[in-house]
């Protein structure tokens, strides 16, 4: 009876959110701000093309589907460095911490900082620069809570603070993420070990009030014609919306009898409110959870080829993980140290490289 209720809950959620899956509108492309919220800063899931919305686990779930944060066993620490659109000079550093509290709850903290290097300062009087430089900076901080509601259902929510600082202008906003994942026993040969072969996940991301810029950069001091009197004019800044999106994903695991090898296939549909919708496909091979090799592909809907694509992040992705246990040999929940790497092909620029360090206690 309980399993029937769980399945019914998932069906209800899908039927409720499915109409939103058609919200993608290419005519609104470019009208949203804070688009750094669409960047996956973590190496493991980005190498999977972000297709693992249903099966993402640990702190990386804070970006894809916060429900997966509930699978943190005790404590997890993550760090990642991303060379964003190689050739542009943009660098992203991300750090996060998750901690299990009580029997079923997990809290998480993630910080993403995006720097653009030094840019020459120019004015109408000095259009060629030579009067100094400034350094734009984007920062977002996410605080999450996730919980295991049953052996099959997990859910979570994230509150994210966004700050954009560009010379003498700045904007601050807040956005919310929510997600749920459902694990079935369909296709499980061993009811005691393989209980998570088929998984479903739904996440709603970047929902929040509009943002707008403010600061001294919106004011101009001038002199009235024919007069020595001066005055200050202040321009009004237009508001911009959050780049909200809806993700619906399915994951299936194939395992051998000894659980030494695992092959995972995943597919995810992304409905973007301010750009074209996308399908994401991912495949991962794991050997004893010590070595993992993964790849994926991002397919964008809409007419036109790569030359007129509204996103540079379409096409193949790849990644790998090497993970070792630092605890006593033979203990299942020993401390684990992992190194993750991912590459995302982009057009234009020379791709995206991301390397991460993971410590699970």
N, C-alpha and C positions, 0 to 999 in steps of 0.2 A: 504494500500500500504506500509506503514511504517513497519507494522508487517511482511509483506512478505520479505522486505529487511533485517530485523533483522534475520529472520529465514535463509534466504539465506546466510548471513554473517557467522552464526554459522556452517551451512553445509559446507561452503567453508573452514573454519578453521579446522573442523574435518577431511575433506578429504585431506587437506594439511598435517596435522600432523599425520594422521593415519599410514602412512608407518613407521614413527619413533617408533610406538608402538611395533614393532617387533625387536627393537634394543637390547633387553635384551640378554646378552651373558654370560652364566655361565662359559665359558672357560676363560673369562677375570676377573673372581672374584679375588679380592685381588690386582689388578693392579692399582687401584685408591687410591688416598690419600684424606686427609681432609674429612674422612667419618663421622666426627661429624656433617657435614651438613645434614646427613640423620636422625638425631635424632630430634624428635618432642619434644621441651622443654615445651609445654603448656599442662595443665591438661585436659581441656575440650575436645579438639579435639583428644588427644591421647587416652582418654577413649572410643572414638567413633571409634577407630582403624584407624583414619586418613581417613575414608571413605567419609567424608563430604567435599570433594574438591569443590563441586558445591554450597554448602550452608553455608560454614564457614563465620562468620561475625566478624567484628572488628579486633583488633590487632593480634589475633591468625591466621588470614588469611595470615599474613606475611610469615608463614612457609608453609601452604598448598597451598593456591591460593591467591596471593596478591590482586586479583580483589575484594575479599570480604572486604578488608580494606575500600572500598568506602562506606560501610554501617555504619561507625562510625557516630553517631548522632551529637556529639560535641567533647568531650574529653574522652579518655579511658586510664587508667593506669593498667598495669598488672605486677604481680610478681609471680614467680613459683620456687619451689625448688624440684629437682628430685634426688632421690637415684637411681643411675644408676646401673643396674645389681647387686642387693643387695648381698653383700659378696665380691665385688671387691674393695670397698672403694672409688669408683668414685662418685663425687658429682657435680651436675649441678645447677647453679643459673642463672635465666633469669629475665630480667626486660624490660619493654617496655612502650612506650607512643605514642598515636596517637591523631591527632588534625585535625578537619575539617577546611578547608580554603575555603572561597568563598561559592558558591552555591552547587558545585558538587565535589570539590576536597578534598582529605584527605592526609596528610603526616604522616608517621610513623617511629619510631625509635625503634629498638630492639637490645638488647645486651645479648649474651649467653656466660657464662664463665664455663669452664669445668676444675675441679681440680682433681688431682689424689693422693693427700696426699704426704707425704715425702717418698722418695725412697733412699735406701742406695747407696752411690757412690762407684763404684768398678773400679779397674784397673787391668792390667795384672799382676802387682806386688802384688796387694791386692785384689784378687778375692772374698774374704769373706767380704769385706767392712771394716767398722771401721775407715774410713777416712772422715766421714761426710755424709750429705744427700743433695738431690736436689729435687725440686718440679716442675714437668712438669705442664704446663698450656696451655689450648686452649682457644682462644677468637675469637668470630666473631661478627661483628657489621653490622646490616642491616639498610639501609635507603630506605624508600619506598614512592611511590606516586601512588595513585589510584583515579579513577574518574568515576562518573556516566555519561555515554555517552547518555543514554536515560533511560526511565522507565524500560527497559528490559535488557540493556547491560551495564556491568561494566568491566573495565580493569585496570591493574596496572603493575608496574615494581619495582623491588628491586635491589639495588646495595649493595653487601655484601663484607666486608673486612674480611679476615681470617688471623689469626696469631696463629702460633704454636711455643711454646717455650719449648725446652727440654734441660735443663742444658746449655751447651755452644754451642747449635745449635738452629737455629730458621728458620722459613719459613713464608713468607707473600704472600698472593695472593688476587685476587678479583674474584667474581662470580656474575652472573646476574640471576634473576628470572623474569618471565613474566607470566601473567595469564589473563583469561577472563571468565566471568560468564554470563549466559543467563537465564532470568526468563520468563517463559511462563504463560499464563492464562488457560492452559489446565487443566481440572478437577476442576476448580473453580466454586462453586455454587453461591457464593456471589461476584459479580464483584467488589464491593467496598472494601471488606475486605480481601477475599482470593485471592489475585492476584499473589501469589508466591508458589503455590502448587508444581509445577514441575520446577526443576532447573537443568541446565547443567553447567559444569565447565571444563576448560582445563588449565593446568599449566605446564610450562617448567621450570625446576629448575637446579641450580648449573652449569650453562654454563659459562666457562671462560678459560683463558689461563692456561697452566701447572704451577705447583709450584715446588720449589726445596729448599732443606736445604742449609744453609751456616753458617759459624762461625768457631771459633777456634777448635771446636771438630773434624773438618775434617783434622787437621794438626797434624803431629807427628814429634817430634825432635829426631834424632838419631845420632850415631857416625859411621863413615866409618870404616870398619874392617882394623886393622893394622895402624890406624891413630888417632891422637888426634882431628882431625877436625870434627866438627858436622854440620849437615844440617837439614833443615826443609822440610819435605815432606807433600804435601797437596793433599788430595784425592778429586776427582771430584764427586759431588753429582748428581745422576740421577734425571731427572724430573719425576713428576707423574701427572696424569690427575685428573680433578674434577669428582666427582661421579654424573654426570648428570642423570636426570630422567624426564620422561613424565607422567603426570597424567591426566586421563579422568574420570570424575565422573558424576553421576546422583543422584538427591535427590528428594524424594516426601514426602509431608506433608499431613497427615490426621487430620482434625480438626472437633470438634463438632460444633453445631450451635451457641453456646454462646462463642466459642473461649476460653473456660476454659481449655480444654484438647487438647493436640497435640501429635500425634505419627509420628515420622519421620523415614523413611527408606532411606538408602544410600548405594551405591555401587561405587567402584572406582577401576580402572585398573591402575597399576603402571608398567611402563617399565623402568627398570634400565639398564644403559649402561654397568655396570661392575658387575652385579649379576643377579640372576634369577628374572623373572617378578613375580608380586604379584597381587592378587585380595583382596580387602578389603571390608568387609560388616559391616554395622552399623545400630543400631536401638536405638531410643531415645524416652522416654515418658516425657512429660512436663505438669505440672499442674500450670496454670496461670503464667508461667514463673517464679514461685517462687521456685519450686522444680523440678529437672530434674534427671532422671535415664537413663543411657545409657550403651550399651554394643556393642561389635564388635568381628570380627574374621579376622585374616590375613592368607590368603591361599597362599602358595608359589608354583610356577610351577616348574616342573622338576622332574626327577626320584630320588628315595631315600626318606627315612623317616627322622625323626627329628635327628637321630644319625649322619647324614651326611649333615644336612642343612647348607646352606651358610649364614644364618642369624639367630641370636638367637631370634629375635622378630617375631616369627610366632605363631599363636594360638589365644586364646581368650583374650579380653580386657574388662575392666569394669570401670565405673566412675559414679560420682554423683555431682550435683550442688545444693547449697542452696543460694538463692538470695533474697534480701529484698530491698524495696524502702526506701530511706532516705528523700525524698522530701514530699511535701504536699500530703495528701491522695486524690486520684482521679486524680492526674495529670499523664498523660501517659509518659511524658519524664522527670520524676523526677530522681534524683541521685540514682544509684543502686549500692549496695555492694554485691558481690558474693564470695563464697568460692567453689573452684573446687577441685575434687580429682579424680585420675585415677590409675589403676593398669594394668600392662601389664605382661602377663605370658611369661617367657623366658626359654630356654633350651640351655645351662646350666644356673647356678646361680639361684637366688631366686626371680626373677621378678624385675619389675621396679615400684617404688612408686613415685607419683608426686602430690604435693598439691600446689594450686595457690590461689592468692587473686586478685580480679578484682574490679575496681572502675570505673563506667561509669557516667560521669557528663552530 
